[in-house]
Amino acid sequence: MITLKEGNWRIPKWNRKVFAVAGGLTNYRKFCPEMKIEEQAMVAFRQMLENNDLRFSPVEIKGLVNFLACGSFADHFQDQLLCEAKVTDYLGLDPMYDIGIKTGGATGGSTVLTAAMAIASGYADVALAIGWERMSEVDTRTGNYYIATAACKDFETRLSRIYSAYYAPMAVRFAWAYNLSEETRAKVAVKNHLYAYYSPYSQQPGKYTIQDVLNSPMSTYPLRFLECCAMTDGAACMLLCDEKTAYKLTDKPCELFIAGGSHTLRVADRRDMEIPLLPHETPEMYRGLRKKEGQRWPGFESFAAARFAAYFAYRMAGITNPLKELDLVELHDAFTISDIQTYGDIGLRPYGQEPDYIESGDAYFGGKCPANLSGGLIGTMHAVGATGIFSGVECLWQLQGKYDKFHGDRRIWDSFGKKKPEDWKSLQVPNAKQALWISHAGVGSHVTAGILRKAF
Amino acid sequence: MASKRKTTKYTGKPAKVLQSEPAIVIEWPRSLAHRHTYGKLSPFFKGLTEGKLLATKCVNRECGEHRLWLPPRADCPDCNQPMVWEELPQPIIGTVHTYARVEYAGAGIELTTPYFQIDVELPGVCTIFKGYLQHGTPEIGMKVKACFRTEDPSNTILDMYWIPVPSDADVRS
């Protein structure tokens, strides 16, 4: 049993406020041969500098940057060690210091966390968080194997060599423990593919029915292909600043809080432990949770890393009731099941009632707290090192009221060689003030929870 | 000096061009063999080839965790003291905690698909041990028995598998 002491529970605190002011994405695709990875990083960087209504010119902004956090998940994919040095040079940011960040699927979140720590500590006034992945460097099955080396190499990797096989047991167990239907899982896939349909950046848009999802080919039972994230080539970046610089650069800065949690890579080793409570939860809520034989928390049903990330981030940002105080969320929907599991971890529903977040309609556009209006990982992208930055950028643009600007502009669709759908609709959340995004690795080995708050 | 220097010759194998439009994409072959150590867990993997399942246990009296660890680890994560080995008594009967049917596996898979991966609870063990079911269809709560690939072992975790209980003892792969 993991027992925590006082120091472990300390709530992270910035020494000074941190703000996000701008973001950039790329045209996410399975295979992007026309650009090298640093060239894709440039595309995201240019969008960030040129199209975010910043008051300074791109060259002036570059003149303010004094730190870079660079995220990429697997050296296997880039097949280029110290890729961050190539990117920093390519963006023309030499000799500013860049640190390469690697925490699997949570790399993007950890990259933003690192850049934020640089601002909060005073190391930098302006920091760039940038991430990328070029997963098409190998064929899909080799890519699946590479990703599966992020399972325990001695005890797990050889037992499937594909990541869906490490989430599928969680789906089976969760359905048994908490009555999750296949239809509810499929609804997550339908929703996120649909929201991707409205995004020019998306790789896997589609108008599917629940039956389409359930009839799609099986990856690992019970997870179908349409329930699994994309494998993507692409990049994303976000510009962070201290308070003074933020208001100089933009009239729409958003304050940033972000914290993380980690847990053993092997789900097998997640011994039963006490559930750390979120601000709105009480111990009584979970008295009957472990009612079935062999149940443990977090076990195969939940992610302690996500719970700890939320535990710290909510307190850091002063959030007392997430469902009430968050206007939207971007979750790490690598698989439908991991998306659903996370609803409990971050308190959108109490543990055991996660499916209700979907079934109630809360998770949809127009609902209480819509999730993954970007299309998420299932619909839009999972260029691993970029993902946790992409999700944050989508939150930022929502709070800045720029969903339409970045998703509805026909010129963006045209520049990607895509046709803007005739029935395109805006997914701008009216008057959104606060958003959360999750960046998640392994089978829940690392998770960051980032919160952006409108500061204008 | 310059006159003595031999001409530098290209000795490589030309890279295969996979496509040339809209950009040149070449094949970059990779064939590597790593030297991977099982380190202090070597007794576990040797045990599998001998038909034994070895777990580790913390014997530090001050520590709060005295159950077995499977997968084993040489050192206790709670008190950071070295642990000791303990062999599980046979027959090793576990309970299916959860499972998955792998249909689409990644490159290099060494099992025929589809197959069932199972996560097994074992009495006295604090962890849940991942493996595969050689035959039959798993369900949560089902009893399974550990078997070993002692002849022609793979020298990997695949030297252990599970079969349903009760089962035909003569079933062989």
Interface residues (C-beta under 8 A of the other chain):
Chain A: M1 I2 T3 P33 E34 M35 D79 D139 R141 T142 G143 N144 Y145 I147 A148 C152 K153 D154 F155 E156 R158 L159 S160 R161 I162 S164 A165 A168 P169 M170 A171 V172 R173 W176 P217 M218 S219 T220 Y221 P222 R266 V267 A268 D269 R271 E293 G294 F300
Chain B: Q19 P22 A23 V25 W28 R30 H36 Y38 L41 G64 E65 W69 L70 P71 D78 T95 H97 T98 Y99 A100 R101 V102 E103 Y104 A105 G106 A107 G108 I109 E110 L111 P114 Q117 D119 E121 C126 T127 I128 F129 K130 G131 Y132 I140 G141 T156 I157 L158
